[in-house]
């Protein structure tokens, strides 16, 4: 280990127990860095249970509690008509305020809490790592590191200034401000980590980022022998073929319309573990509701258990922007199960990933359904041939930490 970097401060608004691909990613990296002997402190806006003293919550407990409660209720269909109506009105008011006035994004009050408590962060770090989404994590890291000027590593999730839809704030009010700060931070950072090459090239060209700063740190998951064993012992001969989707859909970013139209005449039965907004998007299509079953979202551990024991195949839906990679597909692949990825665009970054893993089947609206069936059958018959070593070499926490400029 490089003696110059021993203590690392990770700044991320979202962290476990909040569930998202980014929190899963950084919990795995956090554990890997601790295993390698680094002293780690995490500053987060996600409330903690106090079981890990190295994870420090900073924020307004009342405000974050309201937001957290609103999000939890948004992910369930349960409740009376009037309660659901009130919830929808509250959500619309919440979204109106944040979409029109908040900067840099919906976590603006957390940024203020960071500024207010910046001198109370009693950790003598050698390097600071900021994690987006949301972009406010980079703003918080800038505030904390402004005077110390220690090594700064930025881990970039989805685009901020370069988003073409589902913007993080009011682009008409804040377009120039977004560019100013994102450009400023890229110039100040010592290393910038992107999850795939297309995103790095787009940012490099737009912000004129030096090649020396950029590194590709792929999306990651933790390969589980137990999960893989359950995937291998699943009875793939039973019918009908059951396909599961875990996650949410976002208007203008990830739409179900294309995949629903493609599989409209198939005998597959789809199980959707998603939120009410996504369910509404699906139901706007002409579908046979006997072949589309809906369930509330579940924890990551429960989702993995369901993936390997209850379904023939997993469904991934591509984003409409090549700079945004659906990270969930990497976790899907790690199960060894067949994964159908529906690509909406010709330059979908998942297409390149499929070249490395035979259990990842890319489908477009031009794909021949009979060929897709043959591909599925082939994966069913060769489920035990999943390349574990290749997966761990590319998509593990160890693979990403090796690329961080801390050794």
Helices and strands as residue ranges (DSSP letters): E 7-12, H 21-35, E 39-44, E 55-57, H 61-74, H 81-101, H 108-117, G 118-120, E 127-131, H 136-145, E 151-156, H 171-188, E 191-194, H 197-207, G 211-213, E 214-216, H 225-233, E 242-246, H 257-262, E 269-273, H 276-283, G 289-291, E 292-295, H 300-310, E 313-317, H 328-334, E 338-342, H 350-354, E 360-363, H 369-381, G 383-385, H 388-395, H 397-401
